[in-house]
Amino acid sequence: MPRLLNQFDLKPTVELDAFEQAWNAFVEHLVTTGLATNGTPLCKRNPASGYDTDEQRDQSLMAVIEFRDQLQADAAWVAIEDRIEPLGALHRRVISMVNDPLFTFWSEL
């Protein structure tokens, strides 16, 4: 199952509640249109934990989007790149609210 880790900070003027609404609308659209299977809730990083050894990045928020297979992930990528609406607007809204986004994509062995 391919997964996409989204790490980012909110822009200083963006409230967490407003971002959560935008994020949830984006992920819900991905899932209801068959472009993703699931999205995890937004998570806050705990950098002071002994578990967190990533000294290269300091983004404070993260979430994962899960895909059934590579074909589904590729279809989502194309829809976002081609700005197919309303997904394009939902994605632009989310991106407009964040700083320093970092994306890591992986699949199970």
N, C-alpha and C positions, 0 to 999 in steps of 0.2 A: 504494500500500500504506500504510494508516494505521499509525502507530507511536505508542507511549506511552513517553515518557521519565520514569522514576521517579528522583527525587533525594531523598536523605535522609541522616540520621545515625543511628547505632545508639544506643539508650539506654545509659547508662553501665554498666549491669549485664549487658548482652547481649554474648555472645561472638560473634565473626564466624562461627565454624564453626556454631554453633547457628542463626544467622540464615540462613546459606547453605543449610542443610538445609530450613528453613521456606520460604525463597524458591523453592528448586528444586522442592519438593513443590507449591507453589502454581502455578508456571509449568507444570510437567509436567501438572498436572490441567487447566489451561486448554487446553493443546495436545492432550492425549489425548481430551478431550471436544469438540474442535472449536471451542473458544471463542477460540483464538489459533493462529497458525501457527508462532511461534517466540518464544523469549526469549533474549536475549543473556546471557552470563555477567555476574556482578556485576563492576563496575569501580570502581576507586579514582580519584578526581579528583586531578589534578596541578596545583594552583593556582599553583605557582611557575613553571610553564612560560610562556613568552611567548605560547603559543597561547591560554591561558586569560585572557580579558579580562572575565569576568563578575564584577563587583565588588558586585553586588546580593545574590548568594547565596553561601553558604559550605558547603553540604552536601558531605560527603566521599565518599559512595557513590552509584552510579547503575547503572541497567540499563534496557534497552529491551525492550518487548513488541511484537511485530509481529502485525498482523492482515491477513487476506487482502483484506478490503474493509470498507466502513463497516457493512454488515449484520452481519458477524462481530463487529466492535468493539461495536456496539450490543447484540448478544446477550450479550456478556461483561459489559457495563455492567449490563444488566437482571439477569443472574444474580447479580452481586455485590450490587447494590442490594436485590434481593429475598431475599438471604441463602439462596440455594438451596444445600442441603448436598450433598456435603461442601465445596463451594467456599467457602461463607460462613465456615466454621470455618478453612479454610486462609488466607483473606484476613484474618480477624480476628487470627490468629496472627502473620502478617507485620506488620500494622499495629501490633500491641501491642509490637513490638520496636523501633520506630523513633521518632525525634524529627524534627520539622520536615520532614515529607514535602512534596514539591512535584512536581506532575505537569504535563507539557507534552505535548499531543496534536497531531499533524500528519499530513498526507498528502502524497504526491508530487503534483506538478502534472500 
